[in-house]
Amino acid sequence: MPTENLFAPLPPEGEPPRMVTIEFNGAPLALLADAPLAAGLLVAGVRRFRASPVGGGARAPYCMSGVCFECLLEIDGVPSQQACQVQAREGMKVRAICGKPT
């Protein structure tokens, strides 16, 4: 579990926030740098992070604190990572976990 602070100070008033570009399901997305990945994806309009393993229904972050595991994504080739516990970094490759097991 990460131990670094997931909250970053806001830039001084009048300065634009620092952004990073990640790849989500093969498409580029601009997110706030150093913000939790789950929060950045929600702000960018992503509404489906994974599919329920039981019925295949859409799942997205719920608690944003690492308890519910609804924000699981594949991050840089590693499956089942909690997006609320990872900071957005330049060049990340992120994929939704789609489909229920067969």
C-alpha positions as CSV (number, residue, x, y, z in Angstrom):
1,M,0.0,0.0,0.0
2,P,1.4,3.4,-0.9
3,T,2.6,5.6,2.0
4,E,3.2,8.9,0.1
5,N,0.6,11.6,0.5
6,L,-2.1,11.5,-2.2
7,F,-3.0,15.1,-1.7
8,A,-1.0,17.7,-3.6
9,P,-1.2,21.5,-2.9
10,L,-3.1,23.6,-5.4
11,P,-1.0,25.8,-7.7
12,P,-0.9,29.5,-6.8
13,E,-3.9,31.4,-8.0
14,G,-3.6,32.4,-11.7
15,E,-1.3,29.5,-12.6
16,P,-2.6,26.5,-14.5
17,P,-2.5,23.2,-12.8
18,R,0.3,20.8,-13.8
19,M,-1.1,18.1,-16.1
20,V,0.1,14.6,-17.2
21,T,-0.9,12.5,-20.2
22,I,-1.8,8.9,-19.6
23,E,-3.2,6.3,-22.0
24,F,-6.6,4.8,-20.9
25,N,-7.8,1.9,-23.0
26,G,-5.6,3.0,-25.8
27,A,-6.7,6.7,-25.9
28,P,-4.7,9.6,-24.5
29,L,-6.2,11.5,-21.5
30,A,-4.9,14.6,-19.7
31,L,-5.2,14.4,-15.9
32,L,-4.0,16.5,-13.0
33,A,-0.5,15.5,-12.0
34,D,0.0,13.9,-8.6
35,A,-3.7,13.5,-8.0
36,P,-5.2,10.1,-7.3
37,L,-5.6,8.2,-10.6
38,A,-9.2,7.3,-9.8
39,A,-10.1,11.0,-9.1
40,G,-8.4,12.1,-12.3
41,L,-10.2,9.5,-14.4
42,L,-13.6,10.5,-12.9
43,V,-12.9,14.2,-13.7
44,A,-12.0,13.2,-17.2
45,G,-15.4,11.5,-17.7
46,V,-14.5,7.8,-17.2
47,R,-17.5,6.0,-15.7
48,R,-16.6,2.3,-16.1
49,F,-13.4,1.1,-14.4
50,R,-14.1,-2.6,-14.5
51,A,-16.9,-5.1,-14.9
52,S,-18.4,-7.1,-12.0
53,P,-17.0,-10.6,-12.0
54,V,-20.5,-12.0,-11.3
55,G,-22.8,-10.3,-13.7
56,G,-20.5,-8.1,-15.8
57,G,-22.1,-4.9,-14.6
58,A,-20.2,-1.6,-14.7
59,R,-18.2,-0.7,-11.6
60,A,-16.5,2.6,-10.7
61,P,-14.9,4.1,-7.5
62,Y,-17.1,4.3,-4.5
63,C,-15.1,5.0,-1.3
64,M,-11.9,6.6,-2.7
65,S,-10.0,5.4,0.3
66,G,-8.9,1.8,-0.6
67,V,-11.6,-0.1,1.2
68,C,-14.2,-1.1,-1.4
69,F,-11.9,-2.3,-4.3
70,E,-14.4,-1.0,-6.9
71,C,-11.7,1.1,-8.6
72,L,-9.5,-1.8,-9.8
73,L,-7.7,-1.2,-13.0
74,E,-4.7,-2.7,-14.9
75,I,-2.0,-0.1,-14.5
76,D,1.3,-0.4,-16.5
77,G,0.5,-4.1,-17.2
78,V,-0.2,-5.0,-13.5
79,P,-3.8,-6.2,-13.1
80,S,-6.1,-5.4,-10.1
81,Q,-4.5,-2.2,-8.9
82,Q,-6.5,0.2,-6.8
83,A,-6.7,3.4,-8.8
84,C,-7.6,5.5,-5.7
85,Q,-4.2,4.5,-4.1
86,V,-2.0,5.4,-7.1
87,Q,-0.9,8.9,-8.2
88,A,-1.3,9.9,-11.9
89,R,2.1,9.9,-13.6
90,E,3.2,10.9,-17.1
91,G,3.0,8.0,-19.6
92,M,1.0,5.5,-17.5
93,K,-0.8,2.9,-19.5
94,V,-4.2,2.1,-17.9
95,R,-6.8,-0.4,-18.9
96,A,-10.3,-1.2,-17.6
97,I,-10.8,-4.7,-16.4
98,C,-13.5,-5.9,-18.7
99,G,-15.6,-9.0,-18.7
100,K,-16.4,-11.6,-16.2
101,P,-14.3,-14.8,-15.9
102,T,-15.4,-17.7,-18.0
